[in-house]
Amino acid sequence: MTIAERPWLNRLQPYQPGNRAPIADGSMASNESPLGASPDVAAAICGALAQSHRYPDPLAQELRSELASLHHVAADQILIGNGSDELIFLLASAYLAQGGHAVCAAPPYQIDRISTYAVNARLTQVPLRDWAHDLETMAAVDADIAYVVNPHNPTGTVCTPAGIREFVARSPARLVVIDEAYIDFTDDPNAQTAIPLVAGGGVAVLRTFSKIHGLAGLRVGYLVAERDIIATLQKIRPPFSVSSVAQAAALAALRDPAHPLAVREHTLRIRAEMVDLLEQAGYPVVPSQANFLLVQTLAETEFVSAVLRHGISVRPGSSLGLPGTVRISVPTERGLELLRGALRPDRELLQPTAAAASGLV
Ligand SMILES: Cc1ncc(COP(=O)(O)O)c(C=O)c1O
């Protein structure tokens, strides 16, 4: 006898991760930290290994309470997850399963879509306007969860604080989930965290250690929300999903505030240089407040293969719902030099105009 999968899963394909680059400095497909983690993290991991025969603290109390003081909320308003992706799946199980309805931007952050379909819920995707969330149209949709990704992935665009406040006030959605995975990379004074809105009710904010803290491989994210939401998610979460090693690493990362500052400074500087480089090479770039740039190219596939010949891996826009673009993560200094080499006009990389002229687009 065979077991059949639930029919609603037919809508889904497995998540496609970014390709690894042949050399580390060429990795620009997954929005990882080019500077790695704080040097204190490795020592904390070694220390935690001595206790690896014990189960981790299921609630990560020490981490939770340090995050609570950082964000001026109570510890029971925080839930630590195996990356923020796990928390997104938990939100879907708790609030969307069996016929719920979510609203998000089109294209969305991929996990918002996958987690919604995984629990047989409906998803309304509202097309971006000028590459950013169309909060006005999204506010007309009555949903259980509204996802706002700020800055958005894959565009790097932000919503203004006034726009978010108005959205929260007007949206009929029972819960507005604001995903701030990239908030530490913003330098637009208009970009602000929504954590203070949690107190007003109906808002949950997602954060991750994967980006500015460089812990993507260890899987630590957290949700800041009202107590009843955290209590609900605790009932359904796998109790030991955040390992003791990951908890120790996240604590060490939090206790070294100089490292995220250095990552932020590097990211903003290299991001600006990349914008100049790409625009001078003829590629329009979407203004980004994140650790990546969305670049318009008339010949997406050719762009991806041409930079790969220089050791660089970027994310094809088609895999993110934006054909005709590529998403390029802010790399190391050496990575920027690789990109400079790949974009030099005498190289084989197709210029947008040349691509159009060759009939390849
Ligand atoms: C918008 C957004 N949210 C969440 C995540 C996932 O974070 P984590 O590694 O904590 O699961 C990502 C990762 O790329 C992201 O782009």
The ligand as a MOL file (V3000), in Angstrom:
LIG
                    3D

  0  0  0     0  0            999 V3000
M  V30 BEGIN CTAB
M  V30 COUNTS 16 16 0 0 0
M  V30 BEGIN ATOM
M  V30 1 C 12.8940 38.0190 4.5110 0
M  V30 2 C 13.5530 36.8560 5.1580 0
M  V30 3 N 13.0330 36.3500 6.2810 0
M  V30 4 C 13.5910 35.3050 6.9000 0
M  V30 5 C 14.7260 34.7190 6.3860 0
M  V30 6 C 15.2520 33.4690 7.0160 0
M  V30 7 O 15.9670 33.6980 8.1070 0
M  V30 8 P 16.4930 32.4560 8.9590 0
M  V30 9 O 17.8220 32.1200 8.4310 0
M  V30 10 O 16.5080 33.0270 10.3390 0
M  V30 11 O 15.5070 31.3370 8.8280 0
M  V30 12 C 15.3080 35.1970 5.2300 0
M  V30 13 C 16.5040 34.5360 4.6920 0
M  V30 14 O 16.9780 34.7600 3.6390 0
M  V30 15 C 14.6960 36.2870 4.5870 0
M  V30 16 O 15.1800 36.7440 3.4390 0
M  V30 END ATOM
M  V30 BEGIN BOND
M  V30 1 1 1 2
M  V30 2 1 2 3
M  V30 3 2 2 15
M  V30 4 2 3 4
M  V30 5 1 4 5
M  V30 6 1 5 6
M  V30 7 2 5 12
M  V30 8 1 6 7
M  V30 9 1 7 8
M  V30 10 2 8 9
M  V30 11 1 8 10
M  V30 12 1 8 11
M  V30 13 1 12 13
M  V30 14 1 12 15
M  V30 15 2 13 14
M  V30 16 1 15 16
M  V30 END BOND
M  V30 END CTAB
M  END
